[in-house]
Amino acid sequence: MAEKKIEQYSEESIKTLSPREHIRLRPGMYIGKLGDGSSHDDGIYVLLKEVIDNSIDEFMMGNGKVIDISIEEREVSVRDHGRGIPLGKVADAVSKMNTGAKYDSKVFKKSVGLNGVGLKAVNALTSSFVIRSFREEQVKEVTFTQGKLIDDKKLAKTEEESGVEISFVPDKNIFGSYRYLNEYVSNMLKIYVYLNAGLTIRFNGEKFFSRYGLLDLLQSKMSQEGLYPIIHLKEEDIEIAITHGNQYGEEYYAFVNGQHTTQGGTHLLAFREALVKTIREHYQKDFDASDIRASVVSAVSIKVEEPVFESQTKTKLGSKDIGPNGISIRNFIVDFLKKHLDNYLHKNPEVKEILYRKILDSEKERKAISGIKKIARDRAKRASLHNKKLRDCKIHYNSKNDRRQETSIFITEGDSASGSITKSRDVAIQAVFSLKGKPKNTFGETKKLVYENEEFNLLQAALNIEEGIEDLRYNNVIIATDADVDGMHIRLLLLTFFLEFFPDLIKYRHLYILQTPLFRVRDKRKSYYCYSETEKTRAIKKLKGKPEITRFKGLGEISPDEFKYFIGQDIRLEPVLLRKEDAVQKMLEFYMGKNTPERQEFIIDNLVIEEDTVMTE
């Protein structure tokens, strides 16, 4: 028997990587996940954001009111009109780690990019990176490829305004085949102008501007008016906008120094506490915190000196203090809200009365379901131990595993479909929840139904979203139903359920529809799985002779051996997105409400009958 080769562990085994090499080897440490641009938090958007952040910092310091951005194919260009990088340090500022003006708090007191990594990461992860700094009627241009200096031009005269222009192309060796989606870029730019009232951003011919800051932001996010006019409070280092709606849950948009902290942090915790404290003291009633915050929609933005974030992607604030003066973020926000919100309610008695009634309504509903909550939780706990509705995975979204972003749960109907997915899934990151029959139509119902209905109660428990999505167990919640009338009906019923009771799943882009192939086209040599008539036609042309064509009527007809191709690396997911103009309540009332005659008339007027010409051979 051959001897097993033993690897030598010696001084030669210890490697030292340059910062550029380390960024390229471990890009996730610097920009989060990579992705192909199909998700709003994919790495290519982080690269864009890191460049824009530097221009925003210039604006915050009072320099340059316009930022021009263009994306053509894969080339991105960002031009600001700030002070420009000192010309002798342009190359160092984008290539040498821990180099930058932001270490000097006198120059950048309340900046996002304090660690000197952002532009260096962009530089290292791009196949082409060109920076031009315009300053004092001179321009300095430097070019890099994959973080390596290629060309360092001499100073030249220019008539252009001061500022910085950066053009880059994300490296396909890192990101693979990718594309920028204008919708995601536009959403990012809207946030920037809402947080920086008076700033103009021009992107591919479109102009973004906000006059009223967070007030405009909240109005843009709400598909219907709040119960009372948005309360807009502002001082030098803090801005807050608040209202209440009729939706379930709490909806927050939290920011630090212009950075969207999607995972919250100390400032959001402080705001939620301050809101409860202020309301209790104003009304002199010991309301339950959940009744005060139920259906709240709010945005909070603060400025902090030298903020500390819990990751390089800066999605969660870890700082305890506002600055070196020792004032805690908690006390700063509590004092601000106590003063300004209390004054507002005293001056606006009509809003005070509406808010009071809303809190009492929330209290009434909470008490109505409190009796069945414990029974429902116990029932869900027992069911998870003894039935097979949930086939769980090993890794969860809120765990500290590198693959948690990939975690998914498929919501299926019927034993055959759930069985096929269960047998072909990746047990590490993919879970399956099996529904029994069609779910109940939840439109117009209260949350009491969620606890009374066994299917919804178990689904809520499986996702771990009873108290909100902070502890959601899977990053991707995927509705997997048949591509027929019954499957579409089940899909609509599930969408109604999530829209009514857990809209945050959709707002924060966790909900998807699984796309499965409609056809299989094959001969003895090769099989093609086609998702449309067009793809089927192409597949037929690729195969010689008369191929076998199968029309899949349901998920149960697809074998586990085939299913692995559709829920693996090449999975096709259609995100469920919400826009302000969607008018969710009106849409649900029409399609899921009790307006049968109107809906019947709509169906008849819009009915299209397609002849099924597909043969199974």
PELIN-V47073 format. One record per pair of residues at least 12 apart in sequence whose ideal C-beta (glycine too) atoms are under 6 Angstrom apart, sorted by the first residue. I is the first residue (numbers start at 0). J is the second residue. Records with the same first field share a line. If there is no record, write none. Layout:
I: J + J
This chain:
18: 96
19: 123 + 146
22: 120 + 123
23: 123
26: 124 + 173
29: 120 + 311
30: 42 + 45
31: 312
32: 404
33: 174
35: 177
36: 177 + 178 + 179 + 180
39: 183
43: 169 + 174 + 177
44: 183
46: 121 + 169
47: 75
49: 117 + 121
50: 77 + 165
52: 111 + 112
54: 66 + 79
55: 257
56: 107 + 110
57: 79 + 81
58: 195 + 198
62: 81 + 82
63: 79 + 80 + 81
65: 80 + 199
66: 79 + 200
67: 201
68: 202
69: 203
70: 179
73: 168
74: 168
75: 167
76: 166
77: 165
78: 164
79: 162 + 163
80: 160 + 162
81: 162
82: 161
83: 132 + 133 + 134 + 161 + 162 + 163
84: 132 + 163
86: 132 + 134 + 139
89: 132 + 139 + 141
90: 141 + 151
93: 118 + 122 + 130
94: 122
96: 119
97: 115
98: 115
99: 115
101: 113
108: 304
109: 256 + 302 + 304
111: 256 + 258
113: 305
122: 143 + 146
123: 146
124: 170 + 173
125: 167 + 168 + 169 + 170
126: 168 + 170
127: 168
128: 143 + 167
129: 142 + 166
130: 165
131: 164
132: 163
133: 157 + 159 + 161 + 162
134: 161
137: 154
138: 155 + 157
139: 154
140: 152
188: 200 + 202 + 207
189: 207
190: 259
192: 207 + 208 + 209
193: 209 + 212 + 215 + 216
194: 254 + 257 + 300
196: 209 + 212
212: 238
213: 238 + 240 + 298
214: 229 + 231 + 240
216: 298
217: 229 + 240 + 298
219: 579
222: 579 + 581 + 582 + 583
225: 242 + 243 + 244
226: 243 + 353 + 357
227: 350 + 353
229: 242
230: 343
232: 339
236: 302
237: 301 + 335
238: 300
239: 299
240: 298
241: 297
242: 296
243: 294 + 295 + 357
244: 294 + 296
246: 294 + 502
247: 500
248: 467 + 503
249: 292 + 295
250: 296
251: 297
252: 298
253: 267 + 299
254: 300
255: 303 + 306 + 316
256: 302 + 306
258: 313
260: 314 + 315 + 316
261: 314
262: 314 + 315
264: 315 + 316
265: 316 + 328
266: 301 + 316 + 328
269: 328 + 329 + 332
270: 299 + 332
273: 332 + 333 + 336
275: 288 + 291
277: 336 + 337 + 340 + 341
278: 291
281: 341 + 344
286: 358
290: 358 + 361 + 362
291: 358
293: 361
303: 318 + 321
304: 322
306: 318
368: 447 + 450
371: 450
372: 450
375: 450 + 456
379: 456 + 457 + 460
382: 457
388: 433 + 457
389: 432 + 461
390: 421 + 431
391: 430
392: 428 + 429 + 430
393: 427
394: 406 + 427 + 428
395: 472
396: 471 + 472 + 473 + 474
397: 470
402: 428
404: 474
405: 428
406: 428 + 473 + 474
407: 429 + 473 + 475 + 477
408: 430 + 432 + 473 + 476
409: 431 + 477 + 479
410: 432 + 478
411: 433 + 479
412: 434 + 480 + 489
415: 555
416: 554 + 555
417: 431 + 433
419: 557 + 559 + 562
422: 559
423: 559 + 562 + 563
432: 461
437: 489
438: 454 + 492
439: 452
440: 492 + 591
441: 495 + 496 + 499
442: 495 + 587 + 591 + 592
446: 500
449: 500
464: 501
468: 503
475: 511
476: 509 + 510
477: 511 + 513
478: 490 + 493 + 512
479: 513
481: 553 + 554
495: 591
498: 583
505: 575 + 577
506: 577
508: 574
510: 575
511: 572 + 574
512: 573
514: 530 + 571 + 573
515: 565
516: 528 + 529 + 530
518: 535 + 550
519: 549
520: 535 + 538 + 539 + 546 + 548
521: 547
522: 542 + 546
547: 616
549: 615
550: 613
